[in-house]
Amino acid sequence: MNHLTLTERMRILAEGTKYDSCNQSAVCHSFTPDGRCIQLYKTLLTNSCSGECTYCPNRCQRDATRTSLEPFEIAKITWSFYRKNAVEGLFLSSGIIGDAERTTERQLEVVKLLRGQGFAGYIHVRVMPGTPKYLLEEIADYANKFGVNAETTSSLNYSEICPNFDYSNDVLERLKWTRDLIKKKRREVRYGERIVGSNDTQFVVGAVFEPDRDLIRTVNKFMDRYALRRPYFMSFEPVPNTPLQNAIPSPKWRENRLYQVSYLLKDYSLKSSDFEVIFDEHGFLVNDDPKMRLAYAHPEYFPVDINAVEREELLMVPGIGPVSASRIMQSRPIMSEQELARMGVVISRARPFIEINGCKQTNLVSFLEAN
Ligand code: SF4
């Protein structure tokens, strides 16, 4: 480990976060409580892990270069990126250093150090499965966001890919504690103080055979039960010298379609059962816009009159999102597609599903398309 330069260690540990956040670079994204997407410096404390997760490049039995960063080094690097405005904060995860308790203590060292130095940036901590409650409580005192990865949808699946942990106790129980801690923190927050973000978790898509139907049901359940707002999805890719090295990679589009469905669950108040009509016979999404497929699966709902329907019905129209739906409600009566376009409606997508004052609009482009 000692022969590696700081830059080499940083690179290895950023790559090691592959299954902890959205990509393998040293920068990842997170969402603030007001929905803003921000860039964070992303690293592991160490890629030495005592775990044996079957998909993971950091699993203990794999032959790989192992390294770590000291808490003071992570604090220093974070400050340096932050001062240059390259990032707005830190995303910190780790391989398991012996057990969850020891690992979380090290993570806490980093965040305490940063806050002790007056760091006001964003801190997102990916906590370990099985982290003790007292340490979660401490993390909540310093972090903007924290949570444990669920990885999959059931105890059975979890035992297949993460044999060292227990889904019900090490994951679900921690998601519950995190929900309660966030609630408590938000009750206590005073004006101008840091607001703790919502519960946080990630799924590895395709490491076990679980249809999208199960993933979407689980996300919906977590939103209801654990106040999850935005799940992260990471496509499984086989890693050499792991038990899943010959498994089939999950296509990137599947991850993207799952994100789209998760937005429909969160922002459009849909339920997992609403998507039953768009799965294939095995319970998987196809590579097509889920909202468009929902609309085509329900011809009885359309066309809707832009000036007559409730906001929920507007939201079901492809090309109309929460912001444009609100603008339409505030600006009625709407007289033309041009007005809708100015409000952010994607007319080419919405046109087959809308009427304006009882009339379907036809302009030169659609006339030419139709003829
Ligand atoms: S606990 Fe599992 S997923 Fe996390 S670093 Fe270790 S082997 Fe990888």
Residues whose N, C-alpha, C, O or C-beta is under 5 A from the ligand:
A	BS01	SF4	C49 G51 E52 C53 C56 N58 R59 S94 G95 I96
